[in-house]
Amino acid sequence: MRLTTSTAAGALLLATTGIQADIVMENELIISNEVFDLNYAMDSEVEAVRQRNETQFYCIFRSKWTVEDHPEHFPKLARFSTPVLFSHTKQYTPFLKNREANYGIEIIAEEGFTSKMQEQLDQAGDMVLDYGEARGFYLNRKHYDLNIAYFPPVVVTDDHPYLSGIAGFDPSPDWFTGFYMMDTRDEYSGKFWSHFKVQSYPWDAGTDGGTIYEDVDHELEFPEPVHRITPENAQNKIFVSPMGDEVLPVAEFECILHVCPAEEPGCRKPDWPPKNGCDVLLYPECDNYCDPEVDEVCERCVRESILDPEILYYPDCCAAGREPKTGKDCAGRRSGATSLCVGNVVSWIFLSSWIAFWMM
Ligand SMILES: *[C@@H]1O[C@H](CO)[C@@H](O)[C@H](O)[C@H]1NC(C)=O
């Protein structure tokens, strides 16, 4: 049965009759492409069965929520709240398409707090193995590369091979992004993936009736089922692509496998996250060179705002429109040379458009 109505009556019907709506099962598992896209995955040499070594995934949460891809009503100050990631058995699902959201999901989607979710995961006992949180962040709309967060390692085993991840949109009534039941093993080779990328989409937790990002609380008396936001059901076209025909991913989870020697469980991959906070999965070696295009050691720059990471490196702070933390400031460097006056003008224009942008 396809659930075409998202009214409270529909939800009630679903709840009282236990109809499984259109959850498609294949080998007892939910067909993942209705939930997320696994758009890159590479095998490791590590057989999942009877694995004695501890296997951990190190993941980065990357925002793809942009005003270019999701133009409608894009909030001025947009933030992802604390992204969470955990490993579990197939008996545990944090949320399911067309089922009512549990309280942990509701709180993440509405408030961005993860304590309820943590409680529920604790109570799930053996079904949940490991759990990690990354830092929520405000979107930097000038430097997209900074819109990432590092997860601590999450342990997986052959018994707990599934990963699920969630992060709330802030502001939003009850919208979140995430994926569930991502198998970290290649089902054909039986090996863990060594590296994969998951694209995740916006979802509506069905617990709040708000229709724009900034809506005040509008708790639904009869919660609706959790559903993925599509061009057909999007409120005020929020999240719909500029062409109006699709909803593009809003986040990406990229993970790499790390294997501990058998005698050293709980080992840690060194330099995670790297000191300069750069995206080492997107730009390998950027912990040594802050910019993959530039083959030089970097300068530490002054934070422009709370949207920046505390420690920020660029090959050339001034060229990146920032002030260096040490040495001559950008004005000092430019003084005296005509060509460098242009630099000042450029940075002035840069700054004014930055200010104008935020005041818009
Ligand atoms: C597993 O641990 C053993 C013993 O420490 C080690 O020799 C082996 O290389 C480890 N396997 C992997 C894939 O790291």
Ligand as a Chemical Component Dictionary entry (heavy atoms), coordinates in Angstrom:
data_LIG
# 
_chem_comp.id                   LIG 
_chem_comp.type                 NON-POLYMER 
_chem_comp.pdbx_formal_charge   0 
_chem_comp.three_letter_code    LIG 
# 
loop_
_chem_comp_atom.comp_id 
_chem_comp_atom.atom_id 
_chem_comp_atom.alt_atom_id 
_chem_comp_atom.type_symbol 
_chem_comp_atom.charge 
_chem_comp_atom.model_Cartn_x 
_chem_comp_atom.model_Cartn_y 
_chem_comp_atom.model_Cartn_z 
_chem_comp_atom.pdbx_ordinal 
LIG C1 C1 C 0 44.982 -8.146 13.143 1  
LIG O1 O1 O 0 45.817 -8.335 14.261 2  
LIG C2 C2 C 0 46.943 -9.143 14.010 3  
LIG C3 C3 C 0 47.647 -9.378 15.329 4  
LIG O2 O2 O 0 47.949 -8.178 15.965 5  
LIG C4 C4 C 0 47.827 -8.471 12.978 6  
LIG O3 O3 O 0 48.954 -9.274 12.687 7  
LIG C5 C5 C 0 47.025 -8.235 11.720 8  
LIG O4 O4 O 0 47.776 -7.517 10.789 9  
LIG C6 C6 C 0 45.753 -7.473 12.037 10 
LIG N1 N1 N 0 44.938 -7.380 10.848 11 
LIG C7 C7 C 0 44.726 -6.243 10.247 12 
LIG C8 C8 C 0 43.844 -6.321 9.058  13 
LIG O5 O5 O 0 45.179 -5.199 10.639 14 
# 
loop_
_chem_comp_bond.comp_id 
_chem_comp_bond.atom_id_1 
_chem_comp_bond.atom_id_2 
_chem_comp_bond.value_order 
_chem_comp_bond.pdbx_ordinal 
LIG C1 O1 SING 1  
LIG C1 C6 SING 2  
LIG O1 C2 SING 3  
LIG C2 C3 SING 4  
LIG C2 C4 SING 5  
LIG C3 O2 SING 6  
LIG C4 O3 SING 7  
LIG C4 C5 SING 8  
LIG C5 O4 SING 9  
LIG C5 C6 SING 10 
LIG C6 N1 SING 11 
LIG N1 C7 SING 12 
LIG C7 C8 SING 13 
LIG C7 O5 DOUB 14 
# 
